[in-house]
Amino acid sequence: MSKSLNLFAGATVGVGLMLTAAYNFADRNVTAFPEKSRVLGALPAPIPEPEAPVQVAEAAPASEGILVSAAHADEASAGLRFGLGREALPEEIAAWNVDVSPDGTGLPDGSGDAIDGEPLFEENCAVCHGSFAEGVDNWPKLAGGDGTLADEDPLKTVGSYWPYLSTVFDYVHRSMPFGNAQSLSADETYAIVAYILYSNDMIDDDFVLSRDSWTEVEMGNADGFIIDDRAETEYAQWRTEPCMENCKETVEITMRATVLDVTPDEEGAEEAPAEMDHSPAVATAAPVEEAAAEPAAEAPVAAAAAPAALDAELVAAGEKVFKKCKACHQVGDGAKNKTGPQLNAIVGRAIGGVDGFKYSSAMAEHGGVWDEAALAAFLAKPKDYIKGTKMAFAGLRKDDDITAVIEYLKSTAP
């Protein structure tokens, strides 16, 4: 025991000597702040001298050592300036102040349309978002999804979900293209945003988007969001004392959670019973006579018919809509296969029937003829009509556009 006490006493004396030396060293070397703090590095503009003398923090008295009381710290920090930094210049503030409000406040000068925006989108955006804003792999889809917000798996795009056009412009201008943000000029941003709107059938390709035409664009989900007013309308009723009077004497179980699909399909149907027999039932299936398989009928070959007179106005409208297809398809004299096959005389042609073009297996094996009904169904929802097609285009949403494009394609027949 005595040996342990001796060791403890020696250690205590050693620690005390070290603390005393540290205290004396700090006491001798603590000095007051200089009258003017050093400026670290050259500043772009000189710091104006303040009208009142700069207050500096004084060192703690030697008798107090390096530990300053809370009272001294508060007094020293009041009105303290260190002379660091400067006021931001107007051009520096403007470089960061690029946000845009829903009413167009904050929009820069400039303009652009979808015609100019298409090559810009292809160059800067298509690698992630696809040539038609349909999305590549898991990158976001920017077009399509109209009418899907109530579905179990809604497609939220600029056209189907975003309520404000300002969000589109602000995001593209501030953060895109990926890896090279804020490299687009104002005109380029207007043009790319116009192409995104055009891909959602929200504007025509020659609509010039600018500060002046901003409010003419109607977003598809502009009325889909509401102001969160729960603080005024709901919170009060949840912050009162709960009612503990006139409570029910008994509680009855009226339904089991394991019973599913008990809602009647028709009006007037009887309600499901409160108690149900959950014992497993033995299913008895009546024998089903398997129908003999009939040989598949050969696809009818379209009979050559005298061409009907074309509607010139509808052809012109279809040519305008067909601009959405030109990135992959050609028509007219000298048309060649590109990403997609050439479409001359497609009406009445066998599906997957262009020589020299490598179709997907789904398209090549589909069979049938591109009559007007088949074209209309395919142009509306390509991936639904021929599952497995390589065509990335999401489809035309407007029936009038589909009719016009078919009329235009009919005009390409020799």
C-alpha positions as CSV (number, residue, x, y, z in Angstrom):
1,M,0.0,0.0,0.0
2,S,2.8,2.4,1.0
3,K,4.5,1.7,-2.4
4,S,1.4,2.7,-4.3
5,L,1.0,5.9,-2.3
6,N,4.5,6.9,-3.1
7,L,4.0,6.3,-6.8
8,F,0.7,8.3,-6.7
9,A,2.4,11.2,-4.8
10,G,5.2,11.4,-7.3
11,A,2.9,11.5,-10.3
12,T,0.8,14.2,-8.7
13,V,3.9,16.4,-8.1
14,G,5.0,15.9,-11.7
15,V,1.7,16.9,-13.1
16,G,1.6,20.0,-10.9
17,L,5.0,21.1,-12.1
18,M,4.0,20.7,-15.7
19,L,0.8,22.8,-15.2
20,T,2.7,25.5,-13.4
21,A,5.2,25.8,-16.2
22,A,2.5,26.0,-18.8
23,Y,0.7,28.7,-16.8
24,N,3.8,30.8,-16.5
25,F,4.6,30.4,-20.3
26,A,1.1,31.4,-21.3
27,D,1.0,34.3,-18.9
28,R,4.1,35.8,-20.4
29,N,3.2,35.4,-24.1
30,V,-0.5,36.4,-24.2
31,T,-0.7,39.8,-26.0
32,A,-3.4,42.1,-27.1
33,F,-4.8,42.2,-30.6
34,P,-3.0,44.6,-32.9
35,E,-4.6,48.0,-33.6
36,K,-5.3,46.8,-37.1
37,S,-5.6,43.2,-38.0
38,R,-3.5,41.9,-40.8
39,V,-5.2,41.6,-44.2
40,L,-4.6,38.1,-45.6
41,G,-3.7,38.5,-49.3
42,A,-4.5,41.3,-51.7
43,L,-8.1,42.4,-51.8
44,P,-9.8,43.5,-55.0
45,A,-10.9,46.8,-53.5
46,P,-9.5,48.7,-50.5
47,I,-11.5,48.5,-47.3
48,P,-12.9,52.0,-46.4
49,E,-11.8,53.3,-43.0
50,P,-14.8,53.2,-40.6
51,E,-16.0,56.5,-39.3
52,A,-15.7,55.4,-35.7
53,P,-12.5,53.9,-34.4
54,V,-12.3,50.1,-34.6
55,Q,-12.8,48.4,-31.3
56,V,-10.3,45.7,-30.6
57,A,-10.4,42.9,-28.0
58,E,-8.0,43.4,-25.2
59,A,-6.1,40.6,-23.7
60,A,-7.1,39.2,-20.3
61,P,-5.1,40.6,-17.4
62,A,-2.1,38.6,-16.5
63,S,-3.6,37.7,-13.2
64,E,-6.5,36.0,-14.9
65,G,-4.2,33.9,-17.1
66,I,-5.5,32.6,-20.5
67,L,-9.0,31.8,-19.2
68,V,-11.3,34.7,-19.9
69,S,-14.6,34.8,-18.0
70,A,-17.9,34.8,-19.9
71,A,-18.4,38.5,-18.9
72,H,-15.1,39.5,-20.5
73,A,-15.9,37.5,-23.7
74,D,-19.3,39.3,-24.1
75,E,-17.7,42.7,-23.6
76,A,-14.9,42.0,-26.0
77,S,-17.1,40.7,-28.8
78,A,-19.5,43.7,-28.7
79,G,-18.9,45.8,-31.8
80,L,-15.8,43.9,-32.7
81,R,-14.5,44.1,-36.3
82,F,-11.5,42.3,-37.7
83,G,-11.2,44.1,-41.0
84,L,-11.6,41.0,-43.1
85,G,-13.6,40.7,-46.3
86,R,-15.5,43.4,-48.3
87,E,-18.9,44.1,-49.6
88,A,-20.0,42.1,-52.6
89,L,-19.9,43.9,-55.9
90,P,-23.1,44.4,-57.9
91,E,-21.9,42.1,-60.7
92,E,-21.0,39.4,-58.2
93,I,-24.5,39.5,-56.7
94,A,-26.0,39.4,-60.2
95,A,-24.0,36.3,-61.0
96,W,-25.8,34.4,-58.2
97,N,-29.2,36.1,-58.4
98,V,-30.5,33.9,-61.3
99,D,-33.7,32.6,-59.7
100,V,-37.0,33.0,-61.7
101,S,-40.4,33.4,-60.2
102,P,-43.6,31.8,-61.6
103,D,-44.7,35.2,-63.0
104,G,-41.5,35.5,-65.0
105,T,-39.7,37.9,-62.6
106,G,-36.0,37.4,-62.9
107,L,-36.1,36.1,-66.5
108,P,-33.1,37.3,-68.5
109,D,-33.3,39.0,-71.9
110,G,-33.4,36.5,-74.8
111,S,-35.7,34.1,-76.7
112,G,-35.8,30.7,-78.4
113,D,-38.1,28.2,-80.0
114,A,-38.2,24.4,-80.3
115,I,-36.7,24.4,-83.8
116,D,-33.5,25.9,-82.5
117,G,-33.8,23.9,-79.3
118,E,-33.8,20.5,-80.9
119,P,-30.1,20.4,-81.9
120,L,-29.2,22.1,-78.6
121,F,-31.1,19.4,-76.7
122,E,-29.6,16.7,-78.8
123,E,-26.1,18.0,-78.1
124,N,-26.4,18.8,-74.4
125,C,-29.3,16.8,-73.0
126,A,-30.1,13.7,-75.1
127,V,-27.4,11.5,-73.7
128,C,-29.4,11.3,-70.4
129,H,-32.9,12.4,-71.4
130,G,-33.2,10.9,-74.9
131,S,-33.7,12.6,-78.2
132,F,-37.4,13.0,-77.5
133,A,-37.1,13.8,-73.8
134,E,-38.3,10.2,-73.1
135,G,-35.4,9.4,-70.7
136,V,-32.5,7.0,-71.1
137,D,-32.2,4.1,-68.7
138,N,-32.8,5.4,-65.2
139,W,-32.3,9.1,-66.1
140,P,-35.4,11.3,-65.7
141,K,-38.1,11.3,-68.4
142,L,-39.1,14.9,-69.3
143,A,-42.0,14.2,-71.6
144,G,-45.1,12.0,-71.4
145,G,-47.1,10.8,-68.5
146,D,-50.2,12.8,-69.3
147,G,-53.1,11.5,-67.2
148,T,-51.1,9.1,-65.1
149,L,-50.9,11.0,-61.8
150,A,-53.8,9.0,-60.4
151,D,-52.2,5.7,-61.4
152,E,-50.4,3.4,-59.0
153,D,-47.1,4.2,-60.7
154,P,-47.5,7.8,-62.1
155,L,-45.0,9.2,-64.6
156,K,-44.1,12.6,-63.3
157,T,-42.6,14.8,-66.1
158,V,-42.5,18.4,-67.1
159,G,-45.8,18.0,-69.0
160,S,-47.7,15.9,-66.5
161,Y,-46.5,17.0,-63.1
162,W,-44.6,20.3,-62.9
163,P,-46.9,23.2,-62.0
164,Y,-44.6,26.1,-62.9
165,L,-42.7,26.9,-66.1
166,S,-40.2,28.9,-64.0
167,T,-39.0,25.7,-62.3
168,V,-38.0,24.3,-65.7
169,F,-36.2,27.4,-66.8
170,D,-34.5,28.0,-63.5
171,Y,-33.3,24.4,-63.2
172,V,-31.9,24.2,-66.8
173,H,-30.3,27.6,-66.5
174,R,-28.8,27.0,-63.0
175,S,-27.8,23.3,-63.1
176,M,-27.7,22.0,-66.6
177,P,-26.1,20.4,-68.6
178,F,-24.9,17.8,-66.1
179,G,-21.2,18.4,-65.4
180,N,-21.1,21.8,-67.1
181,A,-23.7,23.8,-65.2
182,Q,-24.4,27.5,-66.2
183,S,-22.6,27.1,-69.5
184,L,-25.8,27.8,-71.6
185,S,-26.6,31.3,-72.7
186,A,-30.0,32.8,-72.1
187,D,-31.1,32.2,-75.7
188,E,-29.9,28.5,-75.5
189,T,-31.8,28.0,-72.3
190,Y,-35.0,29.5,-73.8
191,A,-34.6,27.2,-76.8
192,I,-34.1,24.0,-74.8
193,V,-37.0,24.8,-72.5
194,A,-39.1,25.4,-75.6
195,Y,-38.1,22.0,-77.0
196,I,-39.1,20.3,-73.7
197,L,-42.5,22.0,-73.9
198,Y,-42.8,21.0,-77.6
199,S,-42.0,17.4,-76.7
200,N,-44.9,17.5,-74.3
201,D,-47.3,18.9,-77.0
202,M,-47.6,22.1,-75.0
203,I,-46.5,24.6,-77.7
204,D,-45.9,24.6,-81.4
205,D,-42.4,24.2,-82.7
206,D,-42.3,27.9,-84.0
207,F,-43.6,29.3,-80.7
208,V,-41.0,31.8,-79.5
209,L,-40.4,31.5,-75.8
210,S,-39.3,34.8,-74.1
211,R,-40.1,37.0,-71.2
212,D,-42.9,38.6,-73.3
213,S,-44.6,35.2,-74.2
214,W,-43.9,33.6,-70.8
215,T,-47.5,33.8,-69.4
216,E,-49.0,32.3,-72.6
217,V,-47.7,28.8,-71.7
218,E,-50.2,26.8,-69.7
219,M,-48.7,24.0,-67.6
220,G,-50.6,20.8,-67.5
221,N,-50.6,20.4,-63.7
222,A,-50.8,24.1,-62.8
223,D,-53.9,23.5,-60.7
224,G,-52.6,20.2,-59.2
225,F,-51.0,21.8,-56.1
226,I,-52.7,23.6,-53.2
227,I,-51.5,26.0,-50.6
228,D,-50.7,24.2,-47.3
229,D,-53.2,25.9,-45.0
230,R,-53.3,23.2,-42.3
231,A,-51.9,25.6,-39.7
232,E,-55.1,27.7,-40.1
233,T,-57.7,25.0,-40.9
234,E,-56.6,21.8,-39.0
235,Y,-54.0,22.3,-36.3
236,A,-56.3,23.9,-33.9
237,Q,-58.7,20.9,-33.6
238,W,-55.8,18.6,-32.8
239,R,-54.4,20.8,-29.9
240,T,-57.5,20.7,-27.7
241,E,-58.1,18.4,-24.7
242,P,-59.4,15.1,-25.9
243,C,-63.1,14.3,-25.1
244,M,-63.3,11.6,-22.4
245,E,-67.1,11.7,-21.9
246,N,-70.0,9.8,-23.4
247,C,-67.7,7.1,-24.7
248,K,-69.0,3.9,-26.2
249,E,-69.5,1.1,-23.6
250,T,-68.6,-1.7,-25.9
251,V,-66.6,-2.1,-29.1
252,E,-67.5,-4.6,-31.7
253,I,-65.4,-6.0,-34.5
254,T,-67.3,-5.5,-37.7
255,M,-64.7,-6.7,-40.3
256,R,-61.5,-8.6,-40.4
257,A,-58.3,-7.1,-42.0
258,T,-57.8,-10.4,-43.9
259,V,-61.0,-10.0,-45.9
260,L,-60.2,-8.2,-49.1
261,D,-62.2,-6.9,-52.0
262,V,-65.5,-6.7,-50.1
263,T,-66.7,-3.4,-51.6
264,P,-69.7,-4.1,-53.8
265,D,-69.2,-3.6,-57.5
266,E,-72.7,-2.5,-58.2
267,E,-75.0,-0.1,-56.4
268,G,-77.6,-1.8,-54.2
269,A,-75.4,-4.9,-53.7
270,E,-75.6,-6.4,-50.2
271,E,-73.0,-5.5,-47.7
272,A,-70.5,-8.2,-46.7
273,P,-71.4,-10.0,-43.5
274,A,-69.8,-8.9,-40.3
275,E,-68.5,-12.4,-39.5
276,M,-67.2,-14.6,-42.3
277,D,-66.1,-18.2,-42.4
278,H,-62.3,-18.1,-43.0
279,S,-61.9,-21.9,-43.1
280,P,-60.1,-23.0,-46.3
281,A,-62.5,-24.0,-49.0
282,V,-61.9,-26.9,-51.4
283,A,-62.0,-25.5,-54.9
284,T,-63.8,-27.7,-57.4
285,A,-63.2,-26.7,-61.0
286,A,-65.4,-27.9,-63.8
287,P,-63.5,-29.6,-66.5
288,V,-62.7,-27.2,-69.3
289,E,-62.7,-28.6,-72.8
290,E,-59.7,-27.3,-74.6
291,A,-60.5,-26.0,-78.0
292,A,-58.5,-27.4,-80.8
293,A,-55.9,-25.0,-82.0
294,E,-56.7,-23.6,-85.4
295,P,-54.0,-22.7,-87.8
296,A,-53.2,-19.0,-87.7
297,A,-54.6,-17.2,-90.6
298,E,-52.1,-15.6,-92.9
299,A,-51.9,-11.8,-92.7
300,P,-54.0,-10.2,-95.4
301,V,-52.2,-8.5,-98.1
302,A,-53.4,-5.0,-98.7
303,A,-55.2,-4.8,-102.0
304,A,-54.0,-2.0,-104.2
305,A,-56.7,0.6,-104.4
306,A,-57.0,3.8,-106.3
307,P,-55.5,6.5,-104.0
308,A,-58.1,8.9,-102.6
309,A,-57.7,12.6,-102.9
310,L,-55.6,14.0,-100.2
311,D,-56.5,16.9,-97.9
312,A,-53.9,19.5,-98.7
313,E,-54.5,21.4,-95.4
314,L,-54.2,18.2,-93.4
315,V,-51.0,17.2,-95.3
316,A,-49.5,20.6,-94.4
317,A,-50.4,20.1,-90.7
318,G,-49.0,16.6,-90.8
319,E,-45.7,17.8,-92.3
320,K,-45.3,20.2,-89.4
321,V,-46.0,17.4,-86.8
322,F,-43.6,15.1,-88.6
323,K,-40.7,17.3,-87.5
324,K,-40.8,15.3,-84.3
325,C,-39.9,12.2,-86.4
326,K,-37.2,13.6,-88.6
327,A,-34.5,12.9,-86.1
328,C,-34.8,9.2,-86.9
329,H,-36.9,8.9,-90.2
330,Q,-36.6,10.3,-93.7
331,V,-39.3,10.7,-96.4
332,G,-39.2,12.1,-99.9
333,D,-36.7,11.9,-102.7
334,G,-33.5,10.2,-101.7
335,A,-34.9,9.0,-98.3
336,K,-32.6,6.5,-96.6
337,N,-32.7,4.4,-93.5
338,K,-31.3,6.2,-90.4
339,T,-31.9,5.3,-86.8
340,G,-35.4,4.3,-88.1
341,P,-36.4,3.1,-91.5
342,Q,-37.4,5.5,-94.3
343,L,-41.1,6.0,-94.4
344,N,-41.9,6.6,-98.1
345,A,-45.2,4.8,-99.0
346,I,-45.5,3.3,-95.6
347,V,-49.3,3.2,-95.7
348,G,-50.2,-0.2,-97.1
349,R,-46.7,-1.6,-96.6
350,A,-45.9,-4.7,-94.6
351,I,-44.9,-4.1,-91.0
352,G,-41.2,-4.5,-90.8
353,G,-40.9,-4.7,-94.5
354,V,-38.1,-2.2,-95.5
355,D,-35.2,-4.0,-97.0
356,G,-31.8,-3.4,-95.5
357,F,-33.1,-2.1,-92.1
358,K,-32.4,-4.1,-89.0
359,Y,-35.7,-4.2,-87.1
360,S,-36.2,-5.4,-83.5
361,S,-37.3,-9.0,-83.2
362,A,-40.7,-7.7,-82.0
363,M,-41.2,-5.6,-85.1
364,A,-39.8,-8.1,-87.6
365,E,-42.0,-10.9,-86.2
366,H,-45.2,-8.9,-85.7
367,G,-46.7,-9.4,-89.2
368,G,-49.5,-7.5,-90.7
369,V,-49.8,-4.3,-92.8
370,W,-49.4,-0.6,-91.9
371,D,-53.0,0.4,-92.7
372,E,-54.4,3.6,-91.2
373,A,-55.8,1.9,-88.1
374,A,-52.4,0.2,-87.3
375,L,-50.5,3.4,-87.8
376,A,-52.9,5.3,-85.6
377,A,-52.5,2.8,-82.8
378,F,-48.7,2.7,-83.1
379,L,-48.3,6.4,-83.3
380,A,-50.4,6.9,-80.1
381,K,-48.5,4.4,-78.0
382,P,-45.7,2.6,-79.9
383,K,-44.5,0.4,-77.0
384,D,-48.0,-0.7,-76.2
385,Y,-48.9,-1.6,-79.8
386,I,-45.7,-3.6,-80.4
387,K,-44.1,-4.6,-77.2
388,G,-40.3,-4.7,-77.5
389,T,-40.0,-2.2,-80.3
390,K,-36.7,-0.2,-80.3
391,M,-38.6,3.0,-81.1
392,A,-38.0,5.4,-78.2
393,F,-40.6,8.0,-79.1
394,A,-43.3,8.0,-76.5
395,G,-46.1,8.7,-79.0
396,L,-48.4,11.5,-80.1
397,R,-51.0,12.5,-77.6
398,K,-53.4,14.4,-79.9
399,D,-55.7,12.5,-82.3
400,D,-55.6,15.4,-84.7
401,D,-51.8,15.2,-84.9
402,I,-52.0,11.4,-85.6
403,T,-54.5,11.9,-88.3
404,A,-52.5,14.7,-89.9
405,V,-49.2,12.7,-89.8
406,I,-50.9,9.7,-91.5
407,E,-52.3,12.0,-94.2
408,Y,-48.8,13.4,-94.7
409,L,-47.3,9.9,-94.9
410,K,-49.9,9.0,-97.5
411,S,-48.7,11.9,-99.6
412,T,-45.2,10.3,-99.8
413,A,-46.5,7.4,-101.9
414,P,-45.1,7.4,-105.5
